[in-house]
Amino acid sequence: MKQDLVRILRDIFSSAGYSVTDSHKHDFIAEKNGQRTYVKLSSNPDSVEIKNFANQMTDGEGLYIITDRTDADMLQYAEEAGLKVWDRDDMSLQIGRAVVADIEGNAMDLDLLDSPARKRVVAAAPIAKTVTPQSADEIAKVAIESIFGNGTAYKAEEPAPASEGSVLSRYSEPSREPVIASAPVREQSQQTEVPEKALPADSILLNLKAVPVNMTKEHAISTARSYVYDYKDIMLKLVPFWKYDYNLSTEQRYRSKIVDISGEGSGCVNALNGNNEQISLHDVRETVAIPDVRYEVKHPQTVEEEAKKELLDGIIDEHTKDLRFDATQGEAIISEHKRFKPAPDDIELNVQLVYVPVWEVKGPRNSVEINAYNSEVLRNPVDDDAEFV
């Protein structure tokens, strides 16, 4: 979800004439007319994250985008920290403005960061003379609802035809991901057109945040023949992982010395056995379609707070520095050892639970597990139930 939203925002800033570049610490950087803006998206804002983000603004300004509903105190805290802030409604309106400006052919004249937010000044919007804010919101919902989803398909009033390659044409195309509808399928088909592709007849849609199944059952069996003497059975397991990324930047002083402690990283921790796995999960979705086979959804053995504590302890250990300082007194050299380690508040850590599909192919005496997302044969079992060889 976040990756799709970042892609949309990058395209919109680009269409408005901003130079958009990648950032290791933030989601992306937008620059226009010599003004650099660091953009960061957050679904669960907290004061520590906001403070760390604001403190990193040394050569530009920060745009903090909150993608979920939040209270007014958190918005005010971010603004008082010196950040530009978009909540979800602001973001929807800015996307709508960019789409309308693109349709009218004046997207390059749009200044997204100087445009007033909807919740502050609606009437002052520059494009209000040609299109009402409500119509901009309706257009923005097409993109927003396709990402966030609310359990139902959404159909806005049909906008004016968009030219090929415009912002609207990029985000009004049917999504490839399945949608879960809260109403019965027959009733929904009479009320609205669902742009998403229909699921194959033998597919099952699970309401789990997961990466997709990219490896077929037949491919898994074929791959397993090199490891299993004779194929007997196959099962798809949905294995929970704590997907995390972190950023660390702090300085500590000792006498006249300044010790820099910084770093960043990402990874996945198996929520069943606690193993830290070197796998990259990029295409995380709110639902997952699986083939109609025998499957099992594994339940995590750790909660998020436990996972965060273990991750923080590991990050602190990894970035702890033991330094030696030499000083001369007369003809004697005196050495002093000092340990510097970051505090938990110095670390910006994001954690989310993501399920990874894993094929387990069983033979007469052993079994093999294959990551159904990237087709990698696993060296270690994902849980304690597998008779793994």
Phi, psi and omega in degrees: 000310182296320181298319178296318181292320176299319179298317179297314181295321177300315180296321182291317177296320179297317181294336179271011174090009178276145171274117186252127180229161179284160177218137179286328185267332185237180183286319172191171179239132177243131183226135180205135179055038178079000180259118180264134181232125176267125186251130179226131177257142179214135177265335179230079184291147173217164187296326180294314179298317180297316181297315180298318180296315181296323182290342181273358182275089181256329183232028179181194179244163182247136173249115183256113184253120180260114189273345177244170178296142178212168183276163184293330181297322180291321176298316181295321180298318180294320179293320179292338176282358177095014182261148164283139186230130168244126167271188185296322179292319177300316181299318179299316181293319180294323175296317178299317179299317181295320180295314180296318178297324178293320178297319183280354176083014179239033182297328182294339180273355185278129174252099185296328186275341176263347179292133181294142179287154184299319185283352180256302180222106181276317188291339185275003181298130185300328186268007184293343180288332185253337180209139183287153177302330180296319180292325175296320178297320181297319179294319181296328182297330179302316179284317185294313183294330180291338180264305184286315182068142176228021178092353181225153176285148183237137178224114178274169174299142187296118181283174179296147181304138181258145178288153181298133180091356179285168179299319181296318182294330180290329186247007173256001177287152180300138177284149178276348184273145177290157179238142177264122180257138181280335179271159176303149185300320182296316181293320181294323182295337179275336187263327186209156177265125179270116185287340184289154177293142178290146178290148172303153185300332183261021181259153176237132181258121180252138180274068180231139171287115189205168169267155187286160174275107182258359183240126182285164177300316182297319178296320179297317179296318179297318179294324184288343184298337178283346184242335183246130185299314182212126182290129179242320186204158177218144180215147177258124179249135174261108189257128181280137175230144171271103179275129185221157167214151182216158176222135183227129177207111180205162176230143176232146182252143171219109186056240181265004183265146173243122181254118179271130176236109182213159179170170177206161180184174180205165180173191181220134177248125178297120183281000177263315184240357176081005180287137176272114186256143178269072176234148179252125180243104184258319187265067181276130182235161181283338177226162179223134176262127181238154177291161182280077178230173175292129183219164179216130175266114180280142180260136182298144179264357177230152176265169186299319181297321177295318179297318180297318181298315180295321179294316179298318178299318179292320179294318179297316178297319183295325185256012174285135182244131172254112184242151177246133179244128180255135177227148182252127173236106186067237177261001182264142175253120181254123179257140180228131179260138182221138179253132178238127178221147181287155174271156178305326181290345178280350187252125174265108187240127177244130183227137174214151180271122181230135179267138179245126178284134182226125174279131171248112181256122184255140172246189181297325186237344182210179179216165177225145179245138183230128176294115183283353178274316183239006177066022180273131175284126186278138179276330181241146180293146181279343177211183183270359184273338187282138172271080195265133177226000000 
